[in-house]
Amino acid sequence: MNFEAGMAQPVSCSRDIPIRIEDRLIVALDVPSIDEARTLVAKLDGVASFFKIGYWLQFSAGIDGLFDYLIQRNKKIFLDTKMFDIGETVKQGITRIAERGISVVTVHSDSDVMRAAAEGKSGSDLKVLIVPVLTSRDTNSLRELGYDGSVSELIVERARGHCLRLRRHHRRAAR
């Protein structure tokens, strides 16, 4: 790792920034029911158009209806799955997510998972966000997993690795 005076150097990967302000705010639909999620979406109409759906709702009866409800109203969906599985399973899952019209999905930063996610989203507008480490982790829990550094060091290390792989991929594709 490249550190100066104990500080990690910034990692930069270019990204699109939404033009409309209501597309910049992502509201977490961390509520116990689909009905409560719909009520929250309706209250925020015109203020927010991007909604995160996490595990609170992903396994709820009626989740398909919520996806349809949001998409029919031109809302964007951030599906916070934190996928981490064998490559083909991730690829097929990401393909189904892209087919549904989801805007953003999360996967873990394992290189096989990231590669499979890239293959699964191919040809779609789906954005894949990489989760380098769960926010619940601390230095002690990382040591239990066999990593000797701090949480911030691990995040920087994984972000740098991802950006380098992405740049190499773009160079190869441009040839």
Wavefront OBJ file of the C-alpha trace (Angstrom):
o trace
v 0.000 0.000 0.000
v 1.126 3.522 -0.713
v 0.817 5.700 2.386
v 2.342 9.103 3.081
v 2.534 10.336 6.665
v 0.157 7.545 7.682
v -2.621 8.759 5.384
v -4.043 6.743 2.526
v -3.787 8.377 -0.878
v -7.179 9.125 -2.455
v -8.513 6.639 -4.967
v -10.359 8.063 -7.931
v -12.625 6.269 -10.356
v -14.781 8.406 -12.598
v -18.557 8.203 -12.186
v -21.684 9.843 -13.481
v -23.357 12.421 -11.237
v -27.113 12.747 -11.739
v -28.273 16.114 -13.051
v -31.588 16.213 -11.173
v -31.221 16.807 -7.434
v -33.985 14.289 -6.621
v -31.858 11.592 -8.299
v -28.897 12.313 -6.011
v -30.651 11.430 -2.773
v -31.107 7.712 -2.127
v -33.729 6.991 0.516
v -33.461 3.714 2.409
v -36.792 1.923 2.557
v -35.807 0.276 5.830
v -39.364 -0.181 7.013
v -41.093 -3.389 8.137
v -43.690 -3.692 5.366
v -44.338 -3.112 1.677
v -47.311 -0.873 2.572
v -45.089 1.357 4.712
v -42.541 1.525 1.893
v -45.233 2.622 -0.592
v -46.455 5.269 1.862
v -42.922 6.626 2.279
v -42.360 6.707 -1.495
v -45.641 8.606 -1.984
v -44.728 11.145 0.734
v -41.374 11.783 -0.939
v -42.747 12.185 -4.464
v -40.976 15.121 -6.090
v -38.291 15.145 -3.399
v -36.594 11.784 -3.978
v -36.691 9.415 -6.916
v -34.115 6.861 -5.824
v -34.890 4.211 -3.214
v -32.744 1.563 -1.543
v -34.317 -1.790 -0.861
v -32.372 -3.900 1.595
v -33.000 -7.105 3.461
v -35.861 -5.555 5.444
v -38.042 -5.821 2.350
v -36.264 -8.112 -0.120
v -37.893 -11.232 1.252
v -41.280 -9.699 2.010
v -44.422 -10.946 0.329
v -45.237 -8.423 -2.375
v -41.686 -7.309 -3.214
v -42.346 -7.833 -6.944
v -45.290 -5.451 -6.669
v -43.078 -2.855 -4.975
v -40.510 -3.127 -7.773
v -43.285 -2.642 -10.345
v -44.806 0.245 -8.335
v -41.477 2.076 -8.256
v -40.531 1.439 -11.881
v -43.988 2.478 -13.159
v -43.493 5.795 -11.345
v -40.043 6.292 -12.914
v -38.301 5.746 -9.590
v -34.838 4.225 -9.451
v -34.131 1.187 -7.311
v -30.913 0.506 -5.423
v -31.065 -3.193 -4.498
v -28.692 -3.682 -1.576
v -28.016 -7.424 -1.887
v -24.301 -7.532 -1.050
v -24.067 -10.614 -3.283
v -21.315 -13.073 -2.453
v -21.612 -16.491 -4.064
v -20.052 -18.620 -6.779
v -19.522 -16.814 -10.064
v -22.308 -18.377 -12.142
v -24.859 -17.780 -9.386
v -23.856 -14.117 -9.116
v -23.859 -13.716 -12.912
v -27.378 -15.163 -13.258
v -28.666 -13.154 -10.289
v -27.262 -9.916 -11.706
v -28.759 -10.739 -15.114
v -32.225 -11.154 -13.532
v -31.780 -7.904 -11.580
v -30.825 -6.042 -14.775
v -33.839 -7.525 -16.591
v -36.118 -6.171 -13.849
v -34.962 -2.604 -14.498
v -33.119 -2.164 -11.210
v -30.662 0.781 -11.336
v -28.014 -0.196 -8.775
v -27.024 -3.405 -6.979
v -24.286 -4.217 -4.466
v -21.833 -7.119 -4.520
v -18.854 -8.015 -2.358
v -15.360 -7.098 -3.573
v -14.199 -10.644 -4.252
v -12.608 -10.637 -7.732
v -14.654 -13.629 -8.976
v -17.869 -12.015 -7.718
v -17.027 -8.697 -9.375
v -16.139 -10.390 -12.661
v -19.373 -12.410 -12.620
v -21.395 -9.275 -11.836
v -19.786 -7.440 -14.759
v -20.650 -10.346 -17.067
v -24.214 -10.517 -15.744
v -24.908 -6.798 -16.256
v -23.353 -6.749 -19.719
v -25.379 -4.661 -22.153
v -27.571 -3.136 -19.450
v -27.562 0.214 -17.635
v -27.310 -1.518 -14.243
v -24.635 -0.052 -11.963
v -22.793 -2.454 -9.685
v -21.453 -1.031 -6.426
v -18.672 -2.920 -4.712
v -18.813 -3.490 -0.956
v -15.168 -3.740 0.140
v -15.997 -4.508 3.775
v -19.181 -4.515 5.843
v -19.605 -1.432 8.025
v -20.064 -3.675 11.057
v -16.441 -4.850 10.804
v -13.692 -3.471 12.984
v -9.973 -4.210 13.241
v -10.556 -7.106 15.647
v -13.139 -8.804 13.464
v -10.855 -8.402 10.434
v -8.045 -10.097 12.363
v -10.404 -13.005 13.062
v -10.809 -13.282 9.272
v -7.018 -13.292 8.792
v -6.490 -9.676 7.711
v -3.837 -7.774 9.643
v -4.627 -4.159 8.687
v -7.284 -1.669 9.699
v -10.706 -1.296 8.113
v -9.641 1.886 6.290
v -6.511 0.183 4.937
v -8.580 -2.726 3.632
v -11.045 -0.374 1.929
v -8.247 1.571 0.212
v -6.476 -1.655 -0.805
v -9.626 -3.104 -2.366
v -10.612 0.167 -4.049
v -7.163 0.549 -5.616
v -7.216 -3.043 -6.822
v -10.669 -2.594 -8.340
v -9.733 0.644 -10.114
v -6.565 -0.932 -11.540
v -8.533 -3.921 -12.837
v -11.155 -1.594 -14.318
v -8.533 0.519 -16.109
v -6.865 -2.626 -17.528
v -10.241 -3.883 -18.733
v -11.019 -0.562 -20.477
v -7.580 -0.490 -22.139
v -8.087 -4.032 -23.482
v -11.598 -3.199 -24.693
v -10.321 -0.086 -26.498
v -7.806 -2.108 -28.552
l 1 2 3 4 5 6 7 8 9 10 11 12 13 14 15 16 17 18 19 20 21 22 23 24 25 26 27 28 29 30 31 32 33 34 35 36 37 38 39 40 41 42 43 44 45 46 47 48 49 50 51 52 53 54 55 56 57 58 59 60 61 62 63 64 65 66 67 68 69 70 71 72 73 74 75 76 77 78 79 80 81 82 83 84 85 86 87 88 89 90 91 92 93 94 95 96 97 98 99 100 101 102 103 104 105 106 107 108 109 110 111 112 113 114 115 116 117 118 119 120 121 122 123 124 125 126 127 128 129 130 131 132 133 134 135 136 137 138 139 140 141 142 143 144 145 146 147 148 149 150 151 152 153 154 155 156 157 158 159 160 161 162 163 164 165 166 167 168 169 170 171 172 173 174 175
